[in-house]
């Protein structure tokens, strides 16, 4: 694609300006990112992970009471933002963490997978609360998913019904520890 | 079926002492008009009327027009695999008649049940009370998808709460098995 943009000046009478539309620009930036990874992977891989772990942007899947505890965790008393979990988010395209806060029904499951698929790589999943981990109280219901790990690759399980904000913060720090030891990419 | 009816007979005799005049007059006027109907006093302020499914529209119209029960509060379904029947209970109440404020009239009817259900296409059917009490529309729709009882005459029998790709038997049947992990 990079070659395309540079060398297409003569062919078909198209100028460079014509080739640079929104789609091509996105692809170009993506390829530049690949190039950057290849260049700095070995010496500076740690730095890439360091950047990721201090700016986790979560998607909130607020399906049950765990969302109240998440709200408390982002309040001034617990303030997860000092640990690098940034509360405000623009859209799914800018997020890299899914926090599943509550019961996922069989009807909700495809929607949750859709949310996950819309996010760019790399992405991490926290299953918060007993319902998201095993189905919780509703484990023998006809309509509740017995744990979200059937549809998403879960990184950290945060147990509790609902977990206190301290537990959630500990889960987030575990995730950061995990990211720190991952290979970049 | 016979055992359950015996039990209800015993309850009826036990509770007769606490039956008020209002309840007695209600049950008398129903049993005078419809001799086949079986009436029991379940709790204080709660009469239960068991009818055959052929009669239910007539009985419901009579209750609405003559006894002033003007709305249906809920429609619930019960599965009885040992009797091979599904029971549907309409709970009726009254806003307009102040003497019936505390009363809840349970109008119950039964329909045959099939071991391998095909909701809408098998014998598990009841006439809808939508023309008598319009508020039963959504309740009957839910009862249809949860227990597989098709209500003939209900204008809207689409799926309400279950997932779009649900291909199992109705989930509130007693023989529904949980999938597990």
Interface residues (C-beta under 8 A of the other chain):
Chain A: X105 X106 X107 X140 X141 X142 X143 X146 X147 X150
Chain B: X162 X163 X164 X171 X172 X176 X178 X180 X181
